Amino acid sequence: MTHARIGEIVVSRNPDDELVALGLGSCIGVVMSDAQAQVAGLAHVMLPESGGARGPRGKFADTAVPELLQRVLGLGGVRARLRVAISGGAAMFGSGGQLDIGARNAVAVRDALRALGLRCDADETGGSEGRTLRIHVGTGVTTVRVAGGASIDLLPAAAGTAAARRTN
């Protein structure tokens, strides 16, 4: 299991690996996976834009999303097969206006994906509770668990994987 802490980007081509972002409150977890190539990546985005600030590329939506894409493709992922999911973006400090960093993060991540020509295949954002996001590298199965709740499938096994064939 590989953890993406706040502001980090993790990638893997180990089919047995699981990438995890714990404690996604106002932060956004961004998953990109190519299950056929058995490659996946996860960014734990903290803020919407860098505004020229220095810091880890995974910290800001405008730098994390392109960096995550580059790393996943660098491990052998194929852009046309990528599946993308996002989770988090809760209103942890009240809702509305500039204080709703979670909503701003969600918009910034979606904008960054769109700027790269990527579609978000699934999302579980908003609300007021934290989440844990997980992706199994070999199958592309992506789950999210809201604090105190049950895990739900955000992205099922990708078509063509052994896991998808077993469920049919």
Secondary structure, 3 states (H helix, E strand, C coil): CEECCCCCEEEECCCCCEEEEEEECCCEEEEEEECCCCEEEEEEECECCCCCCCCCHHHEHHHHHHHHHHHHHHCCCCHHHCEEEEEECCCCCCCCHHHCHHHHHHHHHHHHHHHCCCCCCEEEECCCCCEEEEEECCCCCEEEEECCCCEEEEECCCCCCHHHHHHC
